[in-house]
Amino acid sequence: MMDGIDVPCRKMEKFEKRSLPVSFRLSLCVAALFAAFVAVASAAQVQGILIDQMCSSKAEVRIVSGPRLEGGMIVAEAHTRQCALMPACQKSGYGVFTYDNKYLKFDEAGSRKALAALRASKKEDDLKVEVTGEIQGDSIKVASLKLID
């Protein structure tokens, strides 16, 4: 009778050694779900003002003597297409200054799309843009970009 009980236990031990523990499988599932959630949560559509990285610091909101605020959306809207097309500004890359006063730098492909849109546009300033892509910290991997009125 002992041998009858012993044999299934030995088979079970062999099975447990070959398969992953339940807690490990559960951890893998949770990690996979978290990774999927992060990927979905990072995809975004952003609107704001197209501006080159070199000039983006002018649009940053800051307190200056007085005390008063300087920079912000008014400065970004006043940034000209002519400035954005200057060689040094082109070389610095592009990004979007969002309506919540954040600057998201474009990836290299996004900067190429921005440059093409600027060259095709007749608009001189207030370069409103709609960008779709994956936000990664303070930058965005651009999937699509279009200037809007």
N, C-alpha and C positions, 0 to 999 in steps of 0.2 A: 504494500500500500504506500509506503514511503517513496518507493521508486516511481509510482504513478504520479505523485504530487511533484516529485523532483524533476521529472522530464519537462513538464510544461514550464516550470520556473527557469530551467536552463534555456529553453527556447526563448522565453521572454527576455532573459538577460542578453542573449545574442541579438535580439531585435532591438532592445534599448540601446545597445552599443552602436548599432548601425544607424539608427535614426537620431535626429536632433531632439534635444529636450524640448518639452512643450514651452517652457519659459523663453527659450532662445527663439523658437519659431514665432511666438507671440511678439517678442521684441522686434524681429525682422518685419513683421506685418505692420506694427506701429511705426517703425522707421520709414517704411515704404509709403504709408499713408501721409506721414508728415512731409516727406519729400515731394509728394504729389501736390499737397496743399500749398507748400511754399512756391512751387513752380506756377501754380494757378494764381496765387495771390500776388506774385511779382509781375505778371502780365498786366499792362495798364495802358490807358489812353490818357494822354496829358495834353493840356492846352496852355499856351503862354506866348511869350515873345521869343523869336529866334534871334540869338545874339552869339557873337564869337566869344571864345573863352577869354581872349585877351581883354576885351571890354566888359566882360561880365562882372568884374569886381566893382566897376562904377555903379552897377545897379544894386549891389548889396546894400541893404538898409543898415545905416549906422547912425550913432548919435555924435554930433559935432558940437563945438563950443556954442553956447547960446542959452541953454541946450536946445537943439533942434535935430530933427531927423533929416538925413540926406540919403539919396539913392532911391531904390524901390522901383515900382512898376512905371512911374512917370519917366524915369531915366531910361529904362529898358525900351519903352515905347518910342522915345525920342531918338534912339540909336538908328543910324541910317544904313540903308542898303549899301551905299557908296563906301562907308567905313568897313562894313562886313566883308566887302570884296577886295579890300586892300591886301596885298601879299602877306604881310605879317599877321593880319587877322585871319586870313585863310589858313595859314600855316598852324595857327594856334588851335584850330578845330572849332566846332560849333556846339551849341547846346540850347536848351530852352529855359527861359526864366519864367517860372510858373506863377500863377496868380496868388499863391501863398508864399511868395518871395523866396523861392528856392531855385537854385541853378542845378540843372541836370545835364551833365556833359554827355555828348553823343559818342558812341563808338566810332571807329574809323569809317565804316560803311555809312553810318548816319551822317557824318560830316560831309561825305561825298554827296549824299542825297540833298543835304541842306545847301551846299554850294550850287548844285544844279538848279534847285528851286529859286535861289537868289538870282542866278544868272537869267532865268526865264521870266522872272517877275519884273513888272514895271513900277511896283510900289516903292516909294522912297524911304518910308519909315513906318513905325507901328506894324512890324512884321509878325503879325499873329500867325501862329502855327499850331497844327494838331499833329501830335506824334503818337504812334502806337508802338509799343515795344515792351521789353522786359527790364524793369528797374532793378539795378544791382548797386545798392548803396546810394552814392551821389552821382551815378551815371545811368544811362539808359541805352540798351542795345536796340537800335531802331529797326523796326520791321517796316513801318511806313511813315511818311512825312508829307504834309501838304500845307501850303500857305493858305490861310483863310481870310475872308474880308471882315 
